[in-house]
Amino acid sequence: MASTLLSASILSADFSILGSQIHLVENAGCDWLHIDVMDGHFVPNITMGPFIVEHCKNISKLPLDVHLMIQNPDQHIEAFATAGAHSISVHIENNPNIFRTLLRIRELGCSPAIVLNPGTPVSSLKSVLGLVDMILVMSVNPGFSGQKYIPDSTSKIIEIKNMIRGEKSSPMIQVDGGINQQTLPDAMNAGANVFVAASAIFKHPAGIEQGIKDLRKASVVLNL
């Protein structure tokens, strides 16, 4: 089984000490930083912009995994690429120009990824598989951290894994929402190999380092 990657979502971080929390995440061996961008229209919350990406780039060597939950992403992807994004994920929902968007992300030197909301069928991905390096399965309804993993997400991951089997491209499968020590093994067993965690890392009762250790233990047990 492919090795797993952990992407720490700073949505649950304490922004009054963001720099020190990012350093803790990096020193604990996390693989990526996940940055959720929300515009208050595509999802009901408003969060971070390119300046946060630039700030993270200045204080960490970790790849920046930027998830755009916004309307009209074409208007903003260049700003996030310039700010230092390593990968940029865009939603297939409400995006009639998805081919152009994904191609533009790669032209800007970033890794393109496509995102699937809980209510969106896997079949919608078929035409873009050859354009992306990663598929992000939302295992909660996007907009807020701290939600519980939607159990049906596991069968969706299995369906995606089956869809990409035999394809020329083999994109990674990322899962985001309610990922913790209990839910990670189910998603991993289904075929996911990149895991976004927010509360399980930044709000772990024993601290950030222990949160990452617990998630690593969950993936190691499955690999044995």
Backbone bond lengths (Angstrom), bond angles and torsions (degrees), N, CA, C in turn:
res aa  C-N    CA-C-N  psi(-1)  N-CA   C-N-CA  omega(-1)  CA-C   N-CA-C  phi
1 M - - - 1.456 - - 1.523 109.43 -
2 A 1.328 115.92 141.45 1.451 120.47 -178.52 1.519 110.73 -62.16
3 S 1.325 114.73 149.11 1.458 118.88 177.76 1.519 109.64 -65.00
4 T 1.319 115.64 154.54 1.454 120.93 -177.02 1.517 111.06 -100.49
5 L 1.326 115.06 151.50 1.453 122.70 176.93 1.515 108.91 -119.24
6 L 1.327 116.25 140.24 1.457 121.95 175.37 1.521 109.19 -108.94
7 S 1.326 115.76 130.12 1.454 122.04 178.16 1.524 107.87 -118.56
8 A 1.330 117.00 112.70 1.467 121.78 -175.51 1.515 110.24 -83.99
9 S 1.328 116.15 117.28 1.459 121.52 -179.48 1.522 110.38 -81.72
10 I 1.328 116.60 116.30 1.458 120.33 -178.09 1.530 112.11 -75.40
11 L 1.325 117.49 2.26 1.461 120.63 176.64 1.524 111.35 -58.69
12 S 1.335 117.14 -28.82 1.466 121.52 -179.85 1.529 112.75 -100.14
13 A 1.328 117.22 5.02 1.461 120.17 -179.07 1.530 111.04 -74.31
14 D 1.327 115.54 161.19 1.457 122.35 173.23 1.530 107.13 -86.57
15 F 1.320 116.77 105.94 1.457 120.04 -172.97 1.528 113.07 -71.54
16 S 1.310 117.69 -12.56 1.465 119.31 175.72 1.526 111.06 -73.02
17 I 1.330 116.14 -19.83 1.472 120.93 177.41 1.536 109.04 -134.05
18 L 1.323 116.37 40.00 1.466 121.13 -173.37 1.522 111.82 -57.28
19 G 1.320 117.01 -44.25 1.462 119.51 -178.22 1.512 112.87 -58.31
20 S 1.323 116.74 -46.69 1.465 119.90 -178.63 1.525 110.99 -68.22
21 Q 1.326 117.98 -33.93 1.465 120.20 178.51 1.529 110.99 -69.04
22 I 1.306 116.89 -38.19 1.458 119.97 176.72 1.529 110.37 -65.09
23 H 1.313 117.02 -39.56 1.464 119.68 177.19 1.532 111.13 -63.01
24 L 1.336 117.04 -38.26 1.463 120.39 177.05 1.525 110.95 -63.33
25 V 1.321 116.42 -42.25 1.463 121.67 178.69 1.526 110.14 -61.73
26 E 1.325 115.83 -45.93 1.462 120.70 -178.71 1.526 111.15 -64.74
27 N 1.322 116.81 -45.22 1.468 120.69 -179.09 1.527 112.55 -67.78
28 A 1.341 116.43 -25.19 1.463 120.43 179.04 1.528 112.53 -80.64
29 G 1.332 116.83 -5.00 1.455 119.90 174.12 1.517 115.49 95.64
30 C 1.333 117.14 18.23 1.464 118.71 175.57 1.529 108.94 -67.78
31 D 1.331 117.19 153.85 1.462 121.05 -172.93 1.521 113.63 -91.37
32 W 1.340 117.33 -41.85 1.460 122.53 -176.53 1.518 109.54 -134.75
33 L 1.332 115.25 163.24 1.460 121.97 165.67 1.523 107.73 -108.33
34 H 1.329 116.08 131.20 1.460 121.76 -179.19 1.524 108.69 -103.71
35 I 1.327 116.03 127.19 1.461 121.32 -176.91 1.522 109.00 -120.12
36 D 1.329 116.05 112.48 1.466 122.28 -178.68 1.522 109.92 -90.24
37 V 1.323 115.52 122.20 1.461 121.67 -179.25 1.529 108.38 -111.29
38 M 1.330 116.71 119.21 1.466 122.34 -177.15 1.525 109.60 -127.17
39 D 1.330 115.69 141.41 1.471 119.58 -173.51 1.528 114.78 -109.98
40 G 1.350 117.75 1.68 1.452 119.70 -178.73 1.514 113.97 77.93
41 H 1.329 117.69 3.10 1.466 122.36 179.10 1.522 110.77 -119.90
42 F 1.335 116.01 -57.19 1.469 119.58 177.68 1.528 110.10 -65.74
43 V 1.329 115.98 -36.34 1.470 123.20 172.55 1.527 107.12 -131.32
44 P 1.343 118.23 160.32 1.463 119.87 -170.96 1.521 116.32 -81.09
45 N 1.312 118.17 12.40 1.454 120.62 -179.10 1.526 109.68 -122.06
46 I 1.319 116.77 161.92 1.467 122.21 176.22 1.523 107.48 -123.07
47 T 1.332 116.49 128.71 1.465 118.47 -178.65 1.523 111.80 -132.04
48 M 1.325 116.79 -122.46 1.459 123.02 -163.77 1.515 113.77 -92.79
49 G 1.342 114.30 155.13 1.449 121.31 176.57 1.507 111.82 -119.77
50 P 1.340 117.07 -170.32 1.467 120.60 -177.95 1.527 114.04 -57.73
51 F 1.323 118.10 -28.72 1.466 119.48 -177.79 1.528 111.28 -64.61
52 I 1.347 117.80 -31.66 1.466 120.50 176.46 1.523 110.00 -69.14
53 V 1.326 116.70 -39.93 1.463 120.53 177.00 1.528 109.93 -60.68
54 E 1.324 115.81 -44.77 1.468 119.97 179.11 1.525 111.00 -62.82
55 H 1.332 116.79 -40.55 1.460 121.08 178.68 1.529 110.80 -62.21
56 C 1.332 116.05 -45.71 1.465 120.30 179.20 1.523 110.89 -62.85
57 K 1.330 116.43 -38.99 1.467 121.09 179.41 1.523 110.56 -62.23
58 N 1.327 116.39 -35.89 1.458 120.59 -177.12 1.528 113.43 -74.14
59 I 1.336 116.79 -23.53 1.469 118.80 -174.63 1.523 113.57 -111.78
60 S 1.340 117.66 -5.04 1.465 119.03 -177.32 1.524 110.99 -141.29
61 K 1.324 115.01 148.60 1.457 120.66 175.63 1.528 111.94 -93.56
62 L 1.330 116.98 -2.21 1.459 120.07 -178.94 1.531 111.14 -69.02
63 P 1.341 117.63 143.79 1.464 120.01 173.37 1.524 110.55 -59.51
64 L 1.325 116.02 140.97 1.458 121.98 -177.89 1.524 109.93 -100.77
65 D 1.308 114.71 116.18 1.462 125.71 -173.98 1.538 106.92 -100.11
66 V 1.339 116.82 96.39 1.466 121.78 -171.17 1.525 110.36 -98.80
67 H 1.324 115.60 124.78 1.466 123.14 -178.48 1.524 108.92 -111.36
68 L 1.327 116.72 111.11 1.458 121.93 -177.47 1.527 110.60 -92.09
69 M 1.313 116.15 107.49 1.468 122.46 173.52 1.519 107.38 -104.61
70 I 1.324 114.79 69.18 1.456 120.94 -172.08 1.521 110.75 -140.33
71 Q 1.314 114.98 157.04 1.453 120.12 170.93 1.523 109.27 -79.88
72 N 1.321 115.92 150.04 1.463 122.14 177.50 1.533 112.93 52.93
73 P 1.323 118.10 56.15 1.473 119.98 -178.64 1.522 113.08 -60.13
74 D 1.344 117.59 -26.31 1.462 120.51 179.45 1.526 112.19 -54.17
75 Q 1.321 116.40 -31.96 1.457 120.93 -176.45 1.534 112.81 -74.57
76 H 1.338 117.03 -12.15 1.455 119.46 -170.23 1.533 114.99 -126.15
77 I 1.334 117.87 -12.91 1.464 118.35 -172.70 1.527 112.13 -63.79
78 E 1.316 118.06 -33.03 1.469 119.25 179.90 1.529 110.86 -64.89
79 A 1.329 116.45 -38.62 1.465 120.13 179.22 1.521 111.29 -63.43
80 F 1.333 116.84 -39.92 1.463 119.72 179.81 1.523 111.38 -73.08
81 A 1.324 117.18 -35.19 1.457 120.26 176.35 1.528 110.18 -64.83
82 T 1.312 116.71 -44.37 1.462 121.58 179.17 1.523 111.18 -63.56
83 A 1.334 116.50 -34.51 1.463 121.10 -178.86 1.519 112.81 -70.69
84 G 1.341 116.65 -18.97 1.464 118.79 175.63 1.510 116.37 124.59
85 A 1.324 118.07 13.92 1.468 119.89 178.66 1.525 110.85 -62.29
86 H 1.327 115.26 138.63 1.466 121.15 173.97 1.524 109.65 -89.10
87 S 1.332 115.88 -47.71 1.463 121.05 175.54 1.526 108.47 -126.91
88 I 1.327 116.12 149.01 1.459 122.00 178.06 1.519 108.15 -128.72
89 S 1.322 115.73 121.55 1.460 122.16 -179.76 1.528 109.60 -104.44
90 V 1.324 116.33 130.99 1.463 121.61 178.31 1.519 109.20 -126.03
91 H 1.318 115.83 152.01 1.460 121.39 -177.92 1.518 111.41 -82.30
92 I 1.329 114.33 145.06 1.459 119.10 175.31 1.525 110.57 -79.02
93 E 1.329 116.84 -23.13 1.462 120.72 -179.50 1.533 110.97 -69.41
94 N 1.315 115.60 137.93 1.468 122.22 174.91 1.527 113.39 57.03
95 N 1.320 116.34 32.06 1.456 119.52 179.42 1.530 109.46 -129.30
96 P 1.329 117.12 87.32 1.473 119.97 -176.68 1.516 113.26 -68.75
97 N 1.342 117.37 -16.39 1.462 121.00 -178.58 1.525 111.57 -108.51
98 I 1.330 116.77 36.34 1.459 120.62 -171.91 1.530 112.56 -61.24
99 F 1.321 118.76 -35.14 1.468 120.13 177.76 1.523 109.91 -60.86
100 R 1.319 116.01 -49.34 1.460 120.62 -178.70 1.525 110.95 -61.52
101 T 1.322 116.17 -40.83 1.461 120.34 -178.80 1.522 111.12 -62.91
102 L 1.323 117.21 -47.49 1.461 121.27 -178.37 1.528 111.57 -65.22
103 L 1.320 116.81 -40.66 1.455 120.33 178.02 1.530 111.06 -64.80
104 R 1.323 115.89 -38.68 1.461 120.18 179.84 1.531 111.12 -66.19
105 I 1.319 117.70 -38.60 1.464 121.21 177.25 1.526 110.33 -58.11
106 R 1.331 116.17 -44.66 1.471 119.23 179.87 1.531 111.19 -69.14
107 E 1.323 116.90 -38.25 1.468 120.23 177.36 1.524 111.58 -59.02
108 L 1.325 116.26 -32.04 1.462 121.50 -178.89 1.532 112.61 -82.40
109 G 1.334 116.15 2.97 1.455 120.39 175.97 1.515 114.76 88.77
110 C 1.318 117.37 13.13 1.465 121.52 179.26 1.525 110.23 -108.36
111 S 1.307 114.71 161.07 1.454 121.41 178.10 1.533 108.84 -86.91
112 P 1.341 119.25 120.98 1.462 120.95 -178.00 1.525 112.92 -83.75
113 A 1.329 114.90 140.58 1.466 121.01 176.79 1.521 109.11 -136.21
114 I 1.315 115.74 150.88 1.463 122.04 178.96 1.518 109.34 -112.98
115 V 1.330 116.11 143.14 1.464 121.83 -175.44 1.515 110.48 -116.42
116 L 1.335 114.99 141.99 1.455 122.81 -178.11 1.525 109.06 -123.52
117 N 1.328 117.10 119.01 1.465 121.28 176.29 1.533 110.80 -72.90
118 P 1.336 118.15 161.95 1.471 120.12 -177.69 1.525 114.61 -56.15
119 G 1.317 117.49 -33.45 1.462 119.72 -176.93 1.512 115.24 -91.07
120 T 1.336 117.69 4.67 1.460 121.77 -177.01 1.526 110.13 -98.61
121 P 1.344 117.76 130.64 1.468 119.65 -177.57 1.517 113.07 -70.54
122 V 1.316 116.08 148.21 1.464 122.25 179.04 1.527 111.46 -61.46
123 S 1.319 117.70 -30.49 1.465 121.60 -178.37 1.525 112.48 -57.54
124 S 1.323 117.68 -24.27 1.467 120.91 -178.97 1.521 112.39 -66.95
125 L 1.337 117.31 -15.88 1.462 121.55 -177.42 1.524 113.36 -83.49
126 K 1.304 117.30 -18.08 1.462 121.66 -167.84 1.525 112.76 -51.71
127 S 1.314 117.93 -42.79 1.465 120.57 -172.95 1.526 113.39 -77.16
128 V 1.346 118.60 -12.15 1.468 119.62 -176.45 1.527 113.25 -112.77
129 L 1.324 118.01 3.61 1.465 120.52 -175.94 1.525 112.58 -56.21
130 G 1.315 116.95 -37.21 1.456 120.31 -177.81 1.519 114.53 -76.53
131 L 1.335 116.85 -4.70 1.457 121.04 -176.39 1.518 113.64 -104.35
132 V 1.328 117.46 -7.72 1.464 119.61 -171.68 1.524 112.36 -120.91
133 D 1.328 114.90 153.98 1.456 121.82 174.93 1.524 111.82 -97.49
134 M 1.334 116.29 -13.11 1.463 119.90 -176.77 1.527 110.35 -155.45
135 I 1.326 114.89 146.06 1.459 122.50 172.99 1.515 107.54 -114.78
136 L 1.326 116.25 123.88 1.462 121.24 179.70 1.521 109.57 -102.35
137 V 1.317 115.71 116.79 1.463 122.35 177.01 1.526 108.80 -94.70
138 M 1.316 117.07 116.59 1.458 120.43 175.64 1.528 108.47 -79.03
139 S 1.321 115.62 117.84 1.469 120.87 -179.44 1.522 111.29 -99.46
140 V 1.331 115.83 12.45 1.465 124.10 167.54 1.526 106.05 -143.26
141 N 1.331 116.50 166.29 1.458 119.02 172.06 1.528 107.65 -75.17
142 P 1.331 117.70 124.26 1.461 120.25 -170.32 1.528 113.24 -66.44
143 G 1.330 114.39 149.10 1.452 119.77 175.49 1.508 114.80 140.48
144 F 1.339 117.35 -28.71 1.454 120.28 -176.48 1.527 109.99 -144.85
145 S 1.327 116.60 147.05 1.458 120.72 174.65 1.518 109.58 -85.94
146 G 1.327 115.68 166.03 1.459 120.73 176.31 1.514 115.38 86.78
147 Q 1.342 118.26 6.75 1.461 120.71 179.78 1.534 110.72 -82.16
148 K 1.337 115.44 162.57 1.453 120.84 179.87 1.526 111.44 -88.00
149 Y 1.309 114.78 143.37 1.462 123.02 177.97 1.530 110.65 -57.60
150 I 1.331 116.73 129.97 1.467 122.08 177.68 1.535 108.05 -81.84
151 P 1.326 118.86 116.00 1.470 120.59 -174.52 1.518 115.02 -55.55
152 D 1.338 117.78 -33.60 1.461 120.27 -179.85 1.521 112.87 -63.86
153 S 1.328 116.66 -13.86 1.464 120.15 179.04 1.526 111.24 -61.86
154 T 1.314 116.50 -31.42 1.466 120.35 -178.63 1.523 111.41 -62.60
155 S 1.325 116.91 -44.72 1.465 119.75 178.96 1.526 110.91 -67.61
156 K 1.319 117.06 -30.42 1.467 120.19 177.38 1.530 110.45 -67.61
157 I 1.327 116.85 -40.10 1.467 120.52 177.22 1.535 110.29 -62.26
158 I 1.328 116.39 -42.73 1.463 120.84 178.03 1.523 110.30 -60.13
159 E 1.322 116.32 -42.91 1.469 120.99 -179.74 1.524 111.03 -63.00
160 I 1.324 116.53 -41.39 1.465 120.03 177.88 1.524 110.59 -65.70
161 K 1.316 116.62 -42.82 1.465 120.88 178.78 1.525 110.40 -58.37
162 N 1.303 117.15 -42.49 1.454 121.24 178.17 1.528 111.69 -67.50
163 M 1.328 116.25 -34.96 1.465 120.67 -179.09 1.522 111.55 -66.45
164 I 1.343 116.64 -40.95 1.464 118.88 -175.90 1.530 112.87 -84.27
165 R 1.320 116.46 -11.28 1.462 119.52 177.06 1.529 109.30 -65.09
166 G 1.304 116.95 123.98 1.457 120.59 -179.06 1.520 113.81 92.82
167 E 1.343 117.64 -10.83 1.460 120.32 176.98 1.527 109.87 -75.69
168 K 1.328 116.59 156.05 1.458 120.76 178.36 1.524 110.90 -64.41
169 S 1.333 115.43 -39.71 1.461 119.61 177.73 1.528 108.57 -93.44
170 S 1.311 115.88 152.87 1.455 120.10 179.77 1.532 108.85 -134.08
171 P 1.331 117.16 76.27 1.463 119.93 -177.27 1.525 112.10 -66.05
172 M 1.325 115.41 148.92 1.452 120.44 172.91 1.527 108.80 -66.24
173 I 1.325 115.53 155.95 1.467 120.97 176.23 1.523 107.83 -114.57
174 Q 1.314 115.33 116.22 1.459 122.16 179.34 1.523 108.88 -105.50
175 V 1.323 116.09 146.32 1.466 120.19 177.31 1.518 108.55 -129.53
176 D 1.328 115.92 137.91 1.462 121.62 -174.39 1.518 110.13 -139.24
177 G 1.339 115.58 120.79 1.459 120.40 174.97 1.512 111.94 130.65
178 G 1.325 116.20 111.06 1.453 119.95 177.58 1.512 114.49 70.52
179 I 1.335 117.16 21.09 1.465 120.09 -179.10 1.527 109.45 -79.71
180 N 1.316 114.86 124.90 1.467 121.71 177.14 1.523 108.30 -149.77
181 Q 1.314 116.46 -170.43 1.461 120.81 -176.14 1.527 111.92 -63.31
182 Q 1.326 117.34 -26.74 1.463 120.85 -178.75 1.527 112.33 -85.49
183 T 1.337 117.81 -38.11 1.466 120.52 -174.24 1.531 113.20 -89.60
184 L 1.322 117.77 -25.41 1.463 119.55 -178.08 1.536 112.68 -56.87
185 P 1.341 120.04 -45.13 1.465 118.56 -178.62 1.526 114.12 -58.56
186 D 1.344 118.08 -38.75 1.462 120.10 178.91 1.526 110.83 -62.96
187 A 1.342 116.29 -46.21 1.462 119.93 -179.60 1.520 111.24 -65.98
188 M 1.314 116.55 -37.69 1.467 120.89 -179.85 1.533 110.41 -68.60
189 N 1.300 116.68 -43.39 1.461 120.89 179.14 1.526 111.26 -62.58
190 A 1.344 115.85 -29.45 1.466 120.35 179.10 1.526 112.11 -75.03
191 G 1.347 117.10 -21.33 1.454 119.49 177.83 1.510 115.85 132.05
192 A 1.326 118.47 -2.81 1.464 120.36 178.02 1.524 109.99 -73.58
193 N 1.337 116.24 148.29 1.464 119.85 178.49 1.528 113.85 -133.83
194 V 1.323 117.35 0.97 1.464 121.54 173.90 1.531 107.34 -129.40
195 F 1.326 116.60 128.20 1.462 120.68 -172.38 1.524 111.13 -124.93
196 V 1.319 115.52 122.43 1.456 121.64 177.15 1.523 107.96 -93.39
197 A 1.314 116.34 127.19 1.465 120.72 178.22 1.519 108.96 -132.11
198 A 1.321 115.90 136.88 1.465 121.79 179.92 1.520 109.79 -116.05
199 S 1.338 115.99 -77.09 1.468 120.63 -178.37 1.522 111.87 -61.88
200 A 1.340 117.22 -36.10 1.466 120.50 -177.99 1.523 112.14 -64.06
201 I 1.329 116.53 -18.79 1.469 120.87 177.27 1.521 111.07 -103.68
202 F 1.323 116.45 -59.40 1.459 120.04 -171.64 1.525 114.31 -77.60
203 K 1.325 117.08 -19.66 1.468 119.86 179.70 1.531 112.16 -116.00
204 H 1.310 116.21 17.99 1.463 119.67 177.22 1.529 108.64 -63.21
205 P 1.335 118.46 132.75 1.467 120.79 -176.30 1.521 114.21 -60.55
206 A 1.335 117.00 -24.22 1.463 120.27 179.59 1.525 112.72 -100.30
207 G 1.325 116.82 6.21 1.454 120.52 176.13 1.521 114.42 104.95
208 I 1.320 114.60 168.78 1.466 122.72 -175.17 1.523 112.05 -60.01
209 E 1.313 117.21 -47.59 1.467 120.56 -177.41 1.523 111.20 -59.45
210 Q 1.327 117.33 -43.07 1.462 120.28 179.99 1.517 111.38 -68.91
211 G 1.337 116.45 -34.88 1.459 119.55 176.88 1.518 111.58 -59.82
212 I 1.317 116.53 -43.75 1.463 120.41 178.68 1.519 110.88 -68.66
213 K 1.326 117.35 -39.75 1.463 120.59 177.47 1.530 111.15 -60.13
214 D 1.323 117.10 -42.19 1.461 120.55 -179.47 1.525 111.53 -64.32
215 L 1.328 116.82 -39.27 1.462 119.71 178.13 1.525 110.71 -68.26
216 R 1.308 117.22 -38.36 1.461 120.31 176.62 1.527 111.15 -63.76
217 K 1.323 116.51 -41.55 1.466 120.41 178.00 1.519 110.98 -59.83
218 A 1.318 116.57 -40.82 1.462 120.96 -179.24 1.527 110.85 -62.02
219 S 1.329 117.12 -38.23 1.466 119.90 -179.09 1.524 111.12 -78.45
220 V 1.315 117.83 -34.48 1.477 121.18 179.15 1.518 110.67 -65.67
221 V 1.331 117.29 -42.72 1.460 121.35 179.55 1.520 110.69 -58.36
222 L 1.332 115.81 -39.18 1.455 119.45 -179.43 1.517 111.62 -69.85
223 N 1.320 116.77 -34.15 1.458 120.29 -178.42 1.513 114.02 -73.03
224 L 1.352 116.99 -20.94 1.463 120.55 -175.90 1.524 112.31 -70.92
